[in-house]
Amino acid sequence: MTLDAVLSRIDTDLPEALDRLLELLRIPSISTDPAYKADCARAADWLVEDLKSLGFEAASRPTPGHPMVVAHGGSGDKHLLFYGHYDVQPVDPLTLWDRDPFDPQVQDTAKGKVIRGRGSSDDKGQLMTFLEACRAWKAVHGTLPCKLTIFLEGEEESGSPSLIPFMQANAAELKADIALICDTGLFDDSTPAITTMLRGLLGEEMTIHAASKDLHSGSYGGAAANPIKILAKILGNLSDAQGHITIPHFYDGVAELPDTIRAQWQSLSFDHAKFLGDVGLSIPIGEQDRTPLEMLWSRPTAEINGIWGGYTGDGFKTVLPAQAHAKVSFRLVGDQDADAIRDNFRAWVEAQLPADCRVEWKSHGGGGASVMAIDDPAFEAARLALGAEWGKPAAYIGCGGSIPIAGYFKTYLDMDAMLIGFGRDDDQIHSPNEKYDLECFHKGTRSWARILAKLA
């Protein structure tokens, strides 16, 4: 079979594919630090040349920040867009690395061989699985499997300031039948997954003002409003005894899970005791009428991320502070409206303030959730392809975090995205000693070849 020949080529060429990945990993493309601007451009140029060697028409496209890499190749009725990012996180603290983060190496560990270096898993190793699948396909067939657009970003790790303007300006060029994103992971060490739900995110910062200045608690305590007490009481009311969020209309737009997805999640046998035990906890604390996986993937949250005020230095100071501060974030699901939740949260807080106190607000942005339309046959085709490679059925899963690019594809290009990645939980992305398992790099490449065969 033609697919067998492609898979065989991937196996044979693994050493050369690994050399190419190590070469890319040596480029310190840290997007958030201006000192590495030239290195980000160098990484973009490296990818352009690699894509050209595969027969793509590729270019490094300027932005006010770091370049976008855009490439087009292949032909056919099916048009797929692949997205990845070539920038990486800073490496601090350097003293916690066992080796130079930009001198990557294949290492033997108790669990097998790993590729060690910054960006190995997030996201250079992941994006190269797709390019290596295309390379093997081209070597065997002489052509790419279908019409392909490659879209690689250089600012994902620094907030993507250029992304939306670039997508808006180039929407006609970038639009495809579906987007493929390789910036996620397996469900567990051996179960492949397609992420179909991504929670949105809303951030709010609040400052409660009381007296015009800090007060001596001996002189004013008991009579004057203490903004820390007021803030603590309000935030303590965020959820009830059953873990439900108490903000009015908070659950508007939150849909129940389809029975098929709920049954699939239950079949995953998620070990919540181990999940919490790994961080020194034992009891799920959220909505008591929901399973832990539902809490993590398909239910909204309200969390206090920081709270401060008064005297916090060494020793003791008996003060009633004039101000108290908190940062609160909301993970959003389904059709929850970030703007409506912000308005309702602010009104809820203000209704609980004493008459002579006021609250000052600072927004930290917000965006809704992304839910993919898995009735598109492409999703089931990809799920079957992944199952064939990994030897067990792939799972449709949710993601507790937020991956904005998936929502951007829907908002600005009107297309769904499939998030398929091969990272593992212990890859230590964003941390010292980041790694990517060689097995994941190899089987990830084979997986993309199988997916391309199904979709094309």
Salt bridges, closest charged atoms under 4 A:
ASP11 OD1 - HIS442 NE2 2.67
ASP11 OD2 - ARG446 NH1 3.04
ASP13 OD2 - ARG9 NE 2.77
ASP39 OD1 - ARG42 NH2 2.90
GLU49 OE2 - LYS52 NZ 3.91
ASP50 OD2 - ARG135 NH2 2.86
ASP87 OD1 - HIS85 ND1 3.03
ASP103 OD2 - ARG99 NH2 3.00
ASP108 OD1 - LYS113 NZ 2.74
ASP122 OD1 - HIS85 NE2 3.07
ASP122 OD2 - HIS430 NE2 2.99
GLU132 OE2 - ARG20 NE 2.89
GLU132 OE1 - ARG135 NE 2.87
GLU156 OE1 - HIS85 NE2 3.29
GLU157 OE2 - HIS85 NE2 3.92
GLU157 OE1 - HIS430 NE2 3.35
GLU173 OE1 - ARG61 NH2 2.89
GLU173 OE2 - HIS72 NE2 2.69
ASP183 OD2 - HIS85 NE2 3.38
ASP189 OD2 - LYS111 NZ 3.33
ASP189 OD1 - ARG424 NE 3.89
GLU204 OE1 - ARG342 NE 3.13
GLU204 OE2 - ARG346 NE 2.58
GLU205 OE1 - LYS327 NZ 3.85
GLU205 OE1 - HIS364 NE2 2.70
ASP240 OD2 - HIS244 ND1 3.65
ASP252 OD2 - HIS249 ND1 3.34
GLU256 OE1 - ARG262 NH2 3.47
GLU256 OE2 - ARG290 NH2 2.86
ASP259 OD1 - ARG262 NH1 3.66
ASP278 OD2 - LYS274 NZ 3.05
GLU287 OE1 - ARG299 NE 2.90
ASP289 OD1 - HIS244 NE2 3.31
GLU294 OE2 - ARG262 NH2 3.51
GLU294 OE2 - ARG290 NH1 3.47
ASP339 OD1 - ARG342 NH1 3.43
GLU360 OE1 - HIS209 NE2 2.90
GLU380 OE1 - ARG383 NE 3.16
GLU389 OE2 - LYS443 NZ 3.12
GLU389 OE2 - ARG446 NE 2.93
GLU389 OE1 - ARG450 NE 2.76
ASP416 OD1 - LYS410 NZ 3.51
ASP426 OD2 - LYS111 NZ 2.99
ASP426 OD1 - LYS435 NZ 2.75
ASP427 OD1 - LYS435 NZ 2.86
GLU434 OE1 - ARG118 NH1 2.82
ASP437 OD2 - ARG424 NH1 2.54
ASP437 OD1 - LYS435 NZ 2.49
GLU439 OE1 - ARG424 NH2 2.75
